[in-house]
Amino acid sequence: MTETEKLPNVSTQTLEVELGQRGEDRSVTVQPAALTFDSGAKAWCNLIGGWCALFATFGYTNAFGVYQDFYTRSDTASASAISWIGSTQVFLLTSLGLISGKLLDHGYFRHTIFAGSVLYVFSLFMLSIADTSVYYQLFLAQGVGMGLGGGLIYIPCVAIQSHHWRARRAMAIGIVFTGSSLGGIVFPIMLNQLLSEGTSFGWSVRATAFVVLGLLALVNILMSPRAEMLVRSEAHLADLKAVITDVPYMLTIFGAFCGMLGIFYPYFYTQLFAITHGVDSNVAFYTIAMLNAGSIPGRVLPGILAHRLGTFNFLIFSTAAMAVVIFALFGISSVGGIVVFAILAGLFSGAYFSLLAAAMASFARTPGEAGLRMGLSFALAALGLLTGTPIIGALLGSNLVWSKTIIFSGVTVVAGLIVFVLSRQIVAHRKASQIV
């Protein structure tokens, strides 16, 4: 049974709120004009908190190239085994959104991010006391612990922006995502400087852990959901069968899986590539930061252009450009070449991720499908993140044969591009428009 309750000065927007406080197993349709969007202290606090969350989680993950280089040159394990640490962290960070997003919908936002913050910070401090010659300690702390903790924080802190922003929602989410790029600039520089100056591995990691602790404390203080925005009515639940039989949607997921097999290659291996090709360490240590600096305009500008040119059209362009940039590594060995590669790889990979999220969301036919489609798509596509970089590490081998890794990464991104084109053609036919 559904009741409609009018609030003073109501608007036409209706939202579903569970009447749990009445002890009744039913839902209520509320028309809350008193709710304000795109302004107010609460909206900006959540935006700042989301920015800090992505700075501390995805931004730190974007710095894994420093650890890949350090562990590889310290003979901790093979390049492939080391990549499993970072790929597991990225996979859990992304795929756990299926659970953490659902917890947000059920009103457990603050509980979820608090639990994630505690686990994430605890795991980072555990990493700081781990023996770098003992692989399982690094894998458990950095791969599993930080991955699970970050996964409880990442998706909810992005999704919560829709509780407070409407007309400027795309802008707000774009700003939040720049936190991951800035984190990917600060943490690599910080780690490389500390390690190069002779600071121990433990204290170098602990220094970053204290920064993360402060950021996540702000996240827990600043962020909160709106109970009025929780969609609980069964009438709004997604039809799972309809979702998984949506051909262009499933094709897009498969294309994303293929692309993600190679898309994280620059983030894990650019610093090691630069050092082994004779680039001065003072420059090589900044390549990961350059990648993430390039991704800032890549995450923001495509959203503006895609509004006029079409999300799929721009996604296809960005994917093709990323493939060209990866294959260009065959001719790069100088400092200038590495710098240009890092900036362009960051630009187009940043565009790839932001446009892919927008493309997945565009398939939702009702508000109740958005969460399921986003969570399912990224959970399945993240399997590419999980396996891609370890495969690249195995191809690289102990002799560091870079040609095999470039071919694998470039071909997988091209495969994703081809699938995106097929999906785009179906969507264009369905909408009877080439602006898709």
C-alpha positions in Angstrom: 0.0 0.0 0.0 1.3 3.5 -0.9 0.3 6.7 0.6 1.0 10.2 -0.6 1.9 12.8 2.0 2.2 16.5 1.1 4.9 18.6 2.7 4.6 22.4 2.9 5.6 24.2 -0.3 5.9 20.9 -2.2 7.5 20.5 -5.6 6.5 18.1 -8.3 9.5 15.7 -7.7 8.3 12.6 -5.9 10.6 10.4 -3.7 10.0 7.1 -1.9 10.6 6.9 1.8 10.1 3.8 4.0 7.8 4.3 7.0 10.1 2.4 9.2 9.6 4.8 12.0 5.9 3.8 12.1 6.7 0.1 12.3 4.8 -0.4 9.0 6.1 -2.5 6.1 5.1 -0.1 3.4 6.3 2.9 1.5 5.3 6.5 1.1 5.5 8.9 -1.8 6.7 12.2 -0.6 6.7 15.5 -2.6 9.4 17.5 -0.7 9.5 21.1 -2.0 11.3 22.0 1.2 14.3 20.0 0.0 16.9 22.2 -1.8 19.4 21.0 -4.4 22.5 22.5 -5.9 23.1 24.8 -2.9 23.4 25.0 0.8 26.1 24.0 3.3 25.0 20.4 3.4 25.4 20.0 -0.4 28.9 21.5 -0.4 30.0 19.5 2.7 29.1 16.3 0.9 30.9 17.5 -2.2 34.1 18.3 -0.2 33.7 15.0 1.7 33.4 13.1 -1.6 36.5 14.8 -3.0 38.5 13.8 0.1 37.2 10.2 -0.1 38.3 9.8 -3.7 41.6 11.5 -2.9 42.3 9.0 -0.2 41.0 5.9 -1.9 41.1 5.9 -5.7 43.9 8.5 -5.6 46.0 6.2 -3.5 45.3 3.3 -5.8 46.4 5.4 -8.8 49.8 5.7 -7.1 50.4 1.9 -7.2 53.0 2.4 -9.9 55.4 3.5 -7.3 54.9 0.3 -5.3 55.1 -1.7 -8.6 58.5 -0.2 -9.3 59.8 -0.5 -5.7 58.7 -4.1 -5.2 60.0 -5.2 -8.6 63.4 -3.6 -8.2 63.6 -4.9 -4.6 63.0 -8.5 -5.9 60.0 -8.9 -3.7 58.4 -11.1 -6.3 57.9 -11.3 -10.1 56.3 -8.3 -11.8 53.2 -10.4 -12.4 52.8 -11.4 -8.8 53.3 -7.8 -7.7 50.6 -6.7 -10.1 48.1 -9.0 -8.4 48.4 -6.8 -5.3 47.4 -3.6 -7.2 44.8 -5.3 -9.5 43.1 -7.0 -6.5 42.9 -3.6 -4.7 41.4 -1.9 -7.8 39.0 -4.8 -8.4 37.7 -4.8 -4.8 37.5 -1.0 -4.8 35.3 -1.0 -7.9 33.3 -4.2 -7.6 32.3 -3.9 -3.9 30.0 -1.1 -5.1 27.4 -3.8 -5.6 27.2 -4.2 -1.8 28.1 -0.7 -0.6 25.7 0.9 -3.0 22.9 -1.3 -1.7 23.8 -0.4 1.9 23.5 3.3 0.9 20.0 2.6 -0.5 19.0 1.0 2.8 20.1 3.9 4.9 23.5 2.6 6.1 25.7 5.2 4.5 27.4 6.5 7.6 27.9 3.0 9.0 29.4 1.8 5.7 31.9 4.6 5.2 32.9 4.5 8.9 33.6 0.7 8.7 35.4 1.2 5.4 37.5 4.1 6.8 38.6 2.0 9.8 39.5 -1.0 7.7 41.3 1.1 5.0 43.5 3.1 7.5 44.2 -0.1 9.6 45.3 -1.9 6.5 47.5 1.0 5.4 49.3 1.0 8.8 49.6 -2.8 8.6 51.3 -2.3 5.2 53.8 0.1 6.9 55.0 -2.7 9.2 54.9 -5.5 6.7 58.1 -7.2 5.6 58.6 -6.3 2.0 60.3 -9.6 1.4 57.2 -11.5 2.5 54.7 -11.4 -0.4 51.6 -12.5 1.5 51.8 -9.7 4.0 51.8 -7.1 1.3 49.0 -8.8 -0.6 46.7 -9.1 2.5 47.3 -5.5 3.7 47.5 -3.6 0.4 45.5 -5.8 -2.0 42.7 -7.3 0.2 42.5 -5.0 3.2 42.8 -1.6 1.4 40.7 -3.0 -1.5 37.8 -4.0 0.8 38.0 -0.8 2.9 38.2 1.4 -0.2 35.3 -0.5 -1.8 33.0 0.4 1.2 33.9 4.1 0.7 34.2 4.7 -3.0 30.8 4.1 -4.7 28.7 5.5 -1.8 30.6 8.7 -1.6 30.0 9.2 -5.4 26.4 8.1 -5.4 25.5 10.3 -2.4 26.1 13.4 -4.5 22.7 12.7 -6.2 21.1 13.3 -2.8 22.2 16.9 -2.8 22.7 17.9 -6.4 20.3 17.9 -9.4 20.8 20.5 -12.1 24.5 20.7 -11.4 24.9 17.0 -10.5 27.3 16.3 -13.4 29.5 19.2 -12.3 29.5 18.0 -8.7 30.4 14.5 -9.6 33.1 15.8 -11.9 34.6 17.8 -9.1 34.5 14.8 -6.8 36.4 12.7 -9.3 39.2 15.2 -9.5 40.0 14.1 -6.0 41.2 10.8 -7.4 43.4 12.6 -9.9 44.9 15.0 -7.3 45.5 12.0 -4.9 47.3 10.3 -7.8 49.6 13.3 -8.1 50.3 13.9 -4.4 50.8 10.3 -3.2 53.4 9.2 -5.8 55.4 12.4 -5.4 55.3 12.0 -1.6 56.3 8.3 -1.6 59.0 8.7 -4.2 60.6 11.7 -2.4 60.6 9.9 1.0 62.0 6.7 -0.4 64.6 8.5 -2.5 65.8 10.5 0.5 66.5 7.3 2.4 63.4 7.2 4.5 62.5 3.6 5.4 59.6 1.9 3.6 57.7 1.7 6.8 57.9 5.4 7.6 57.3 6.4 4.0 54.0 4.5 4.0 53.1 5.7 7.5 53.5 9.3 6.4 50.9 8.7 3.7 48.7 6.8 6.2 48.5 9.8 8.5 47.4 12.0 5.5 44.7 9.4 4.6 43.6 9.2 8.3 43.0 13.0 8.3 41.1 12.9 5.0 38.8 10.1 6.0 38.1 11.7 9.3 36.8 14.7 7.4 34.8 12.4 5.2 33.0 10.9 8.2 32.3 14.4 9.7 31.1 16.1 6.5 29.0 13.6 4.7 25.5 12.4 5.3 22.6 11.1 3.2 19.1 12.4 2.8 16.5 9.9 4.1 14.0 11.4 1.7 16.1 10.3 -1.3 16.1 6.6 -0.4 14.1 4.6 -3.0 12.4 1.6 -1.4 9.1 1.1 -3.2 8.9 -2.3 -5.0 7.4 -0.5 -7.9 10.8 1.1 -8.6 12.9 -2.1 -8.3 14.8 -3.0 -11.4 13.8 -6.0 -13.6 17.0 -8.0 -13.5 16.0 -10.2 -16.5 15.3 -7.1 -18.6 18.7 -5.6 -17.6 20.8 -8.7 -18.5 18.9 -9.2 -21.8 19.6 -5.7 -22.9 22.0 -6.4 -25.8 23.7 -3.0 -26.2 24.1 -2.7 -22.4 25.8 -6.2 -22.1 27.9 -5.5 -25.2 29.1 -2.2 -23.5 30.0 -4.2 -20.4 32.0 -6.7 -22.5 33.7 -3.8 -24.3 34.6 -2.3 -20.9 36.0 -5.6 -19.7 38.3 -5.8 -22.8 39.4 -2.2 -22.5 40.2 -2.5 -18.8 42.5 -5.4 -19.5 44.9 -2.8 -20.9 43.7 0.6 -19.7 45.6 0.5 -16.4 48.9 -0.5 -18.0 50.3 3.1 -17.8 49.3 3.5 -14.2 51.2 0.4 -13.1 54.2 0.3 -15.4 55.1 3.8 -16.7 57.6 4.6 -13.9 59.3 1.2 -14.3 59.3 1.6 -18.1 60.9 5.1 -17.8 63.6 3.9 -15.4 64.5 0.8 -17.4 64.8 3.0 -20.6 67.4 5.2 -19.0 65.2 8.2 -18.1 66.6 10.1 -15.1 65.0 9.0 -11.9 64.2 12.6 -11.0 61.9 12.7 -14.0 60.7 9.1 -13.9 59.5 9.5 -10.3 57.0 12.1 -11.5 55.5 10.1 -14.4 52.6 8.7 -12.3 51.9 12.2 -11.1 51.9 13.4 -14.7 49.4 10.7 -15.6 47.0 11.8 -12.9 47.5 15.4 -13.7 46.5 14.7 -17.3 43.4 12.8 -16.1 41.9 15.9 -14.5 40.8 17.6 -17.7 40.1 14.1 -19.0 37.5 13.6 -16.3 35.8 17.0 -16.5 35.9 18.2 -20.2 34.4 15.1 -21.9 31.2 15.4 -19.8 30.7 18.9 -21.3 31.5 17.9 -24.9 29.5 14.6 -24.7 26.4 16.6 -24.0 26.5 17.9 -27.5 28.4 15.2 -29.4 27.0 12.1 -27.7 28.4 10.0 -24.8 29.1 6.9 -26.9 30.6 9.0 -29.8 33.1 10.6 -27.4 33.8 7.3 -25.6 34.7 5.7 -28.9 37.0 8.6 -29.7 38.7 8.5 -26.3 39.2 4.7 -26.5 40.7 4.9 -30.0 43.0 7.7 -28.9 44.1 5.6 -25.8 45.0 2.7 -28.1 47.1 4.9 -30.3 48.9 6.3 -27.2 49.7 2.8 -25.9 51.1 1.7 -29.3 53.2 4.9 -29.4 55.3 3.4 -26.6 57.2 1.4 -29.3 58.8 4.7 -30.4 59.4 6.3 -27.0 62.6 6.2 -25.0 63.4 9.9 -24.4 62.4 12.1 -21.5 60.2 14.3 -23.8 58.4 11.2 -25.2 57.7 9.8 -21.7 56.3 13.1 -20.5 54.0 13.4 -23.5 52.9 9.8 -23.2 52.1 10.2 -19.5 50.0 13.4 -20.0 48.1 11.9 -23.0 47.6 8.5 -21.4 46.2 10.3 -18.3 43.9 12.6 -20.5 42.3 9.8 -22.5 42.1 7.2 -19.7 40.4 9.8 -17.5 38.0 10.4 -20.3 37.5 6.7 -20.8 36.4 6.1 -17.1 34.2 9.2 -16.8 32.4 8.5 -20.2 32.0 4.8 -19.5 30.2 5.6 -16.2 27.9 8.0 -18.1 27.3 5.5 -20.9 26.3 2.8 -18.4 23.9 5.2 -16.6 22.3 6.1 -19.8 20.9 2.6 -20.2 18.7 3.0 -17.1 15.0 3.2 -18.0 13.9 4.1 -14.5 15.6 5.6 -11.4 15.4 2.1 -9.8 17.6 0.6 -12.5 20.5 3.1 -12.2 22.1 1.5 -9.1 21.8 -2.0 -10.4 23.1 -1.2 -13.9 26.1 0.8 -12.5 27.0 -1.7 -9.9 26.6 -4.8 -12.2 28.5 -3.2 -15.1 31.5 -2.1 -13.0 31.6 -5.4 -11.1 31.8 -7.4 -14.3 34.1 -4.9 -16.1 36.4 -4.8 -13.1 37.4 -8.4 -13.8 39.5 -6.9 -16.5 41.2 -4.7 -14.0 41.8 -7.8 -11.8 43.5 -9.9 -14.5 44.9 -7.4 -16.9 48.0 -6.0 -15.1 49.1 -9.5 -13.8 48.9 -10.8 -17.4 51.0 -7.8 -18.4 53.5 -8.6 -15.6 53.8 -12.2 -16.8 54.4 -11.1 -20.3 57.0 -8.6 -19.1 58.9 -11.4 -17.3 62.2 -11.1 -15.4 63.9 -9.9 -18.6 61.5 -6.9 -19.0 60.3 -7.6 -22.5 58.3 -4.5 -23.1 57.1 -5.2 -26.6 54.8 -8.0 -25.5 53.1 -5.8 -22.9 52.5 -3.0 -25.4 50.9 -5.3 -27.9 48.7 -7.0 -25.3 47.5 -3.7 -23.8 47.0 -2.0 -27.2 45.1 -5.0 -28.7 42.8 -5.3 -25.7 41.9 -1.6 -25.9 41.2 -2.0 -29.6 39.0 -5.0 -28.9 37.0 -2.9 -26.5 36.8 -0.1 -29.1 35.3 -2.5 -31.7 32.7 -3.8 -29.2 31.8 -0.2 -28.3 31.2 0.6 -32.0 28.8 -2.3 -32.3 26.9 -1.3 -29.1 26.8 2.3 -30.3 25.3 1.3 -33.7 22.4 -0.5 -31.9 21.8 2.4 -29.5 21.8 4.8 -32.5 19.3 2.7 -34.3 17.1 2.4 -31.2 17.1 6.2 -30.7 17.0 7.1 -34.4 19.8 9.5 -33.8 23.6 9.6 -34.4 24.1 11.8 -31.3 24.3 9.0 -28.8 
